[in-house]
Amino acid sequence: MSLNKNSSENQAILTVENVNVFYSSNTPAVASVNLEIFKNQITAFIGPSGCGKSTILRCFNRLNDLIEGARVTGDITFNGKNLYDPKIDPVAVRRRIGMVFQRPNPFPKSIYENIAFGPRINGFKGSKNDMDDLVEKSLRSAAIWEEVKDKLKESGLALSGGQQQRLCIARAIAVEPQVILMDEPCSALDPISTLRIEELMQELKQQFTLIIVTHNMQQASRSADMTAFFNTELADNGKRMGKLVEVDRTSVIFGSPSQVATEEYISGRFG
């Protein structure tokens, strides 16, 4: 089954309907999630630790499939196609929905090879010049070309933390995804590097749809178009599980949220 782009610009690119995620337990790690992710917007997932933000994020590119005992119920559609349809190849999903992790994780290769690796394993058919152009385009899109253009043969591990994270973003861009997932992309970075990543996100949303998990309330309020607040609650058996409390425009979530729990978390009165 193809995951090609939907022709309609007005529909959500990702739709989550009554999704529950379990990790080798009958109590869901996160339960009854319903939300829509819109094209060319930044959506932030906020909430305390253990509330299911990263769990839901990993559902979008099926990384939870790699965890023994994990299972997902409900429906997640991408461009109108069910991501968990048996006919869907998870590897194809990960080409369309890329991931940038909390800590920069460049490959132990040259800067050039960090970018070229993904396209090559995905069947890149162009010439050496075509690959050179793709590497440059990806690095430019991640706002790091000017800093690395004269040292493409040097190891990506030699870069600073902020540069490594932008290299990882360039690596994700190189396979031309539609969606980029970012799980706490700035938590290991200094304030200046964090600001550069936030500025980059604003540029990237012109081409891509971004979903970020962040504990940084200022980052969410500055960067996101939409914000989803997750929290934990007690299941019937006394165990804690994550729940989506509300999702709305970021200005609404931070200005006049509909739920008391959201207001308490954002104002720092939570817990």
C-alpha positions in Angstrom: 0.0 0.0 0.0 1.4 3.4 -1.0 2.0 6.2 1.5 2.1 8.9 -1.2 1.1 12.5 -0.5 -2.6 13.3 -0.3 -3.7 15.9 -2.8 -5.9 17.7 -0.3 -4.1 20.6 1.5 -7.0 21.0 4.0 -7.0 17.7 5.7 -4.8 16.6 8.6 -1.7 14.8 7.5 -1.9 12.6 10.6 -5.1 11.6 12.5 -5.1 9.7 15.8 -8.3 8.1 16.8 -8.9 6.4 20.2 -5.2 5.2 20.3 -4.0 3.1 23.3 -0.4 2.0 23.6 0.6 -1.0 25.8 4.0 -2.2 27.0 3.7 -5.8 28.0 0.9 -4.9 30.5 -2.9 -4.7 30.4 -2.7 -1.2 31.6 -2.0 1.2 28.7 1.0 3.5 28.9 -1.2 6.1 27.3 -4.9 5.7 26.6 -7.7 7.1 24.5 -5.7 9.6 22.4 -7.5 11.6 19.7 -5.8 14.4 17.8 -5.0 15.8 14.4 -1.7 17.0 13.1 -1.9 19.6 10.3 0.4 20.0 7.4 3.2 22.6 7.5 2.6 23.3 11.2 4.6 22.7 14.3 2.7 20.7 17.0 4.3 20.5 20.5 3.5 17.7 23.0 4.0 19.0 26.5 3.4 17.4 29.9 5.1 15.8 32.9 7.5 12.8 32.6 5.7 9.5 32.0 2.5 11.0 30.5 2.9 9.4 27.1 4.3 12.2 24.9 7.2 10.3 23.5 5.2 7.1 23.4 2.6 8.7 21.0 5.4 10.4 19.0 7.0 7.0 18.4 3.7 5.6 17.2 3.9 7.9 14.2 7.0 6.2 12.7 6.3 2.8 14.3 9.4 2.8 16.5 7.3 1.2 19.2 7.3 -1.9 17.0 10.9 -2.4 18.0 10.0 -2.8 21.7 9.1 -6.4 22.7 5.6 -6.7 24.0 4.5 -3.2 22.7 1.2 -3.0 20.9 -1.0 -0.2 19.6 -4.8 -0.2 19.4 -7.0 2.3 17.7 -6.3 4.1 14.3 -3.4 6.3 13.1 -3.8 7.5 9.6 -1.1 9.2 7.5 -2.4 10.9 4.3 -5.6 8.9 4.8 -3.8 5.5 5.0 -3.7 3.3 8.2 -0.1 3.3 9.4 -0.7 0.0 11.1 -2.3 -1.8 8.1 -0.5 -5.2 7.7 0.3 -4.1 4.1 2.3 -1.1 5.2 6.0 -1.6 5.5 7.3 0.1 8.7 10.6 1.0 6.9 8.5 2.9 4.3 6.8 4.7 7.1 10.2 5.8 8.5 11.2 7.2 5.2 8.1 9.4 5.1 8.2 10.2 8.8 11.7 11.0 10.0 13.0 11.2 13.6 15.5 13.5 15.4 16.3 12.2 18.9 17.0 13.8 22.2 20.8 13.5 22.0 22.6 14.2 18.8 23.5 10.8 17.3 25.6 11.3 14.2 27.0 8.2 12.5 30.7 7.6 13.1 31.3 8.7 9.5 32.2 11.9 7.6 29.8 14.7 7.5 29.1 14.0 3.8 28.5 10.3 4.5 26.1 11.1 7.3 23.8 12.8 4.8 24.5 10.4 1.8 23.9 7.2 3.8 20.1 7.4 4.0 19.4 8.2 0.3 21.9 5.4 -0.7 20.2 2.7 1.3 16.8 3.9 0.0 17.9 3.4 -3.6 19.3 6.7 -4.7 19.8 6.5 -8.5 21.5 9.8 -9.2 25.1 10.6 -10.2 27.9 11.7 -7.9 27.1 15.3 -8.8 23.4 14.6 -7.9 24.5 13.3 -4.5 26.7 16.3 -3.9 23.8 18.5 -4.7 21.5 16.6 -2.3 24.1 16.7 0.5 24.5 20.5 0.0 20.7 21.1 -0.2 20.1 19.0 3.0 22.9 20.8 5.0 21.6 24.2 3.8 18.1 23.3 4.8 19.4 22.5 8.3 21.3 25.8 8.4 24.7 24.2 8.8 26.2 24.3 5.3 28.3 27.4 5.8 29.8 25.9 8.9 30.8 22.6 7.4 31.2 23.1 3.6 35.0 23.0 3.9 35.2 19.9 6.1 32.7 17.5 4.6 35.3 14.7 4.8 35.8 15.2 8.5 33.9 13.1 11.1 30.4 14.3 12.1 31.5 13.4 15.7 34.0 16.3 15.7 31.2 18.9 15.5 29.8 20.7 18.6 26.6 19.4 20.1 24.4 22.0 18.4 26.1 21.4 15.1 25.7 17.6 15.5 21.9 18.1 16.1 21.6 20.2 13.0 23.6 17.5 11.1 21.0 14.9 12.4 18.2 17.2 11.1 20.0 17.4 7.7 20.3 13.6 7.7 16.5 13.3 8.3 15.8 15.8 5.6 18.0 14.0 3.0 15.5 11.2 2.5 12.7 13.7 1.8 10.2 12.9 4.5 6.9 14.7 4.9 6.9 14.7 8.7 9.9 15.2 11.1 9.5 14.0 14.7 11.7 15.7 17.3 11.9 14.1 20.8 13.3 16.8 23.1 15.7 18.0 20.3 17.2 20.8 22.5 17.4 19.2 25.9 21.1 18.5 25.6 22.0 21.8 24.0 23.1 25.2 25.4 20.7 28.2 25.1 22.3 29.6 21.9 22.2 26.2 20.1 18.6 25.8 21.3 17.7 29.2 19.8 19.2 28.2 16.5 17.2 24.9 16.4 14.0 26.9 17.2 14.8 29.3 14.3 15.5 26.4 12.1 12.2 24.8 12.9 10.3 27.9 11.7 12.1 27.5 8.4 11.6 23.8 8.1 7.8 24.0 8.6 7.6 25.7 5.2 8.5 22.3 3.7 7.8 19.8 6.4 5.3 19.1 9.2 7.0 19.0 12.6 6.0 17.4 15.8 8.1 18.1 18.9 8.1 16.7 22.4 9.4 19.3 24.9 9.6 19.9 28.6 10.4 23.6 27.8 7.3 25.6 28.1 8.9 28.7 26.6 10.1 26.6 23.6 6.6 25.3 23.0 5.0 28.8 23.4 7.6 30.3 21.0 7.8 27.6 18.4 4.5 25.7 18.1 1.4 26.5 16.1 -0.6 23.8 18.0 0.1 22.4 21.5 -1.2 19.1 23.0 -1.0 18.8 26.8 -0.7 15.2 28.2 -1.0 14.3 31.9 -1.2 11.1 34.0 -4.1 9.6 35.8 -4.9 6.5 37.8 -6.3 3.5 36.0 -9.0 1.4 37.6 -6.2 -1.0 38.9 -4.4 1.9 40.6 -1.6 2.1 38.0 -0.8 5.4 36.3 -1.4 5.9 32.6 -0.9 8.8 30.2 -3.9 10.8 28.8 -4.2 13.6 26.4 -5.9 16.4 28.4 -6.4 18.9 25.6 -5.0 20.1 22.2 -5.6 23.5 20.7 -3.8 26.5 19.1 -0.7 27.3 21.2 -2.1 30.8 22.0 -5.2 29.2 23.5 -3.3 26.5 25.5 -1.0 29.1 27.0 -3.5 31.9 27.2 -6.9 30.4 28.1 -6.8 26.6 28.4 -10.1 24.8 28.9 -8.8 22.4 31.5 -7.6 23.4 35.0 -4.8 20.7 34.9 -3.4 22.4 31.8 -3.4 25.9 33.4 -1.8 24.5 36.6 1.0 22.7 34.6 1.8 25.7 32.4 1.7 28.2 35.4 4.0 25.9 37.4 1.4 25.0 40.0 1.3 21.4 38.8 2.2 18.9 41.5 
